[in-house]
Amino acid sequence: MANSAAGSDDLFQRKATGLLRGWSVWDGFIYAAFSINLITLGLLAFSYAPFVPDGSLMLAIILAGLYLVFQTVTYASLIAVMPRAGGDYVWTSRVLGGGVGFVLAVTGWWFILWHWVPIYADLLNKEVFVPLGALLGLDGAVTFFSGATGLFTASMIVAVLASLYVSLGMRAYARIQKFCFYGGLVGLAVMILILLFSSKSDFISAYNQGAQDLFGAGGNAYQATIKAGQGDGGLPTGSAFYPTLLLIPFLAFFNLYSNWGATLYGEVRGASDFRKNIYAMAGALIFTSIFAVILLLLFAKTFGWDFYYAANSAFWNESGPVSVWPYPGLLAAMLLGNPVLQVILVAVLSLWFFGWTGSVFLSSTRVVFATAFDRVLPEWVSRTTNNGVPYAALLLMLIPSIPVSYAYAYGENFATYVLDAVLVIAITFLGSTVSAALMPWLKADIYNASPIARYRVLGIPLITVVATAFGVFLVFCIFQWFFNDLYGVNNGQSLIYMLILYAVALGIYLGFRLLRRAQGIDLNMVYDEIPED
């Protein structure tokens, strides 16, 4: 049998990916800002602060935001060397080997993102459907979207909406996210102004009235919330340094994803420009961190720092007078008094969610596509439409997410299995980080031909320095998640489930490797080459 991998022109399924360069670096910035989404992910991550009451939440945000610049430089470097669709999969498979790259990327970008659909849906309920239902007096909607059927319904909305966004193509999605980003900024600005020009006494009065009218809470709900938080041990007690560091793995739930668009940079114009890539990712990270601190300062001024901690603590411990999550957008809306204006503010803030929704599938489809382009998965998985949409890869994201969402909503223990969803993604990032650190030696020919080869720190390649620094961050978080009960994710059932996902990915890789070998295709030769543009 002839070896079809004999020449580099025959290594891939075809000579061009079929993907289109439909994004600018500015589009990449907006996508990164949505990925580390202050309103959706950030506000929820902040709500875990009562679990470490003797740490400083604001200092933790500042420290993490500054330190994660190492992440953005690491990924900007990788993109500059290989600006190809597939990101983490392409880099890790070319440096550490195809098996390592496939297993880490398929588990961390394909399998695990099915499980993020109900996580997105839970945020949709907490930050959009439940607050709007309460403001509109739709008690049935509040009850529905607080239950299992409401979670599954929201999951299907997320899956369908994300699929629609991705199916429209990169250019159309860029327009959608710009509209949502600019509109969301307006909502954020209005929220900031409301908090800035309202007093604490204004909020206490507004909250007591709103808690009673919207959720049937009795009398002085503000003071009752603080009392409940105090009983849970969730009021802030200090700002010690090590407890502050322990807040950082909680914050990674939102600020670890400035590189979420890295798998898309084969479709970004000017992706080989190292500095522009840093501007896009680091700019989004710093932008988000600054506004996070601004919001927290305003929460302290207007809500009261004790109340903010207590409200979140009471929610997680189910001990407060109000059973729904204290979404700060709704708390700020209570200060408006006028029901119409309240609904408008929450609706405009929801643009942060709807502009972000496509990210649950978009980046992952490029990883699935890249594996098929390398001939690891079947050829049909790499097919694209005329506007550059890998529709088969999209279906491989959409279809499995439906039973996963059903199991998450209705299964007795399935949500427990998904506790390590962030950890799996962090491990994938760690694979790329190790690849970045070793690239100047293991792939010297590719690295030396790149625009970043001239950047060094004390004679050491810059990519190695920043990757090592970012690796320390990842190892710290992963260690804490594995061994510290504080985070609630070191669960044996979840660990076994995630190991099963890794085993399935390894089985797929080994199966197709044997199949390609029988067909006369040497995948080692594929991994010695960079995929075509």
HUNORMO-V509216 format. One record per backbone hydrogen bond with DSSP energy under -1.0 kcal/mol. CO is the residue of the C=O (numbers start at 1). NH is the residue of the N-H. If there is no record, write none. Layout:
BEGIN
CO,NH
CO,NH
END
This chain:
BEGIN
3,6
7,10
8,11
20,22
23,269
24,28
25,29
26,30
27,31
28,32
29,33
30,34
31,35
32,36
37,42
38,43
41,45
42,46
45,48
46,49
48,51
49,52
52,55
53,237
53,238
54,240
56,60
57,61
58,62
59,63
60,64
61,65
62,66
63,67
64,68
66,69
67,70
68,72
69,73
70,74
71,75
72,76
73,77
74,78
75,79
76,80
77,81
78,82
82,84
84,87
86,89
87,91
88,92
89,93
90,94
91,95
92,96
97,101
98,102
99,103
100,104
101,105
102,106
103,107
104,108
105,109
106,110
106,111
107,112
116,120
117,121
118,122
119,123
120,124
121,125
122,126
123,127
124,128
124,129
125,130
128,132
129,133
130,134
131,135
132,136
133,138
134,137
137,139
138,142
139,143
140,144
141,145
144,147
147,151
148,152
149,153
150,154
151,155
152,156
153,157
154,158
155,159
156,160
157,161
158,162
159,163
160,164
161,165
162,166
163,167
164,168
166,169
169,173
170,174
171,175
172,176
173,177
174,178
175,179
176,180
177,181
178,182
179,183
180,184
181,185
182,186
183,187
184,188
185,189
186,190
187,191
188,192
189,193
190,194
191,195
192,196
193,197
199,203
200,204
201,205
202,206
203,207
204,208
205,209
206,210
207,211
208,212
209,213
210,214
211,215
211,217
212,216
219,221
220,224
221,225
222,226
223,227
224,228
225,229
226,230
227,231
228,232
229,234
240,244
241,245
242,246
245,248
247,251
248,252
250,253
251,254
251,255
257,260
259,262
261,264
262,265
263,86
264,267
267,23
268,271
270,273
273,277
274,278
275,279
276,280
277,281
278,282
279,283
280,284
281,285
282,286
283,287
284,288
285,289
286,290
287,291
288,292
289,293
290,294
291,295
292,296
293,297
294,298
295,299
296,300
297,301
298,302
299,303
299,304
304,308
305,309
306,310
307,311
308,312
309,313
310,314
311,315
312,316
313,317
314,319
325,327
327,331
328,332
329,333
330,334
332,335
333,336
336,338
338,342
339,343
340,344
341,345
342,346
343,347
344,348
345,349
346,350
348,351
349,352
350,354
351,355
353,357
356,359
357,360
358,361
358,362
361,365
364,368
365,369
366,370
367,371
368,372
369,373
370,374
371,376
372,375
373,13
378,381
379,382
380,383
385,388
389,385
389,391
390,394
391,395
392,396
394,398
395,399
399,402
400,404
401,405
402,406
403,407
404,408
405,409
406,410
407,411
413,417
416,419
418,421
420,424
421,425
422,426
423,427
424,428
425,429
426,430
427,431
428,432
429,433
430,434
431,435
432,436
433,437
434,438
435,439
438,441
438,442
439,443
443,447
444,448
447,450
450,453
452,455
455,462
457,460
460,457
461,465
462,466
463,467
464,468
465,469
466,470
467,471
468,472
469,473
470,474
471,475
472,476
473,477
474,478
475,479
476,480
477,481
478,482
479,483
480,484
484,487
485,488
489,491
491,495
492,496
493,497
494,498
495,499
496,500
497,501
498,502
499,503
500,504
501,505
502,506
503,507
504,508
505,509
506,510
507,511
508,512
509,513
510,514
511,515
512,516
513,517
514,518
515,519
516,521
517,520
522,525
523,527
526,529
END
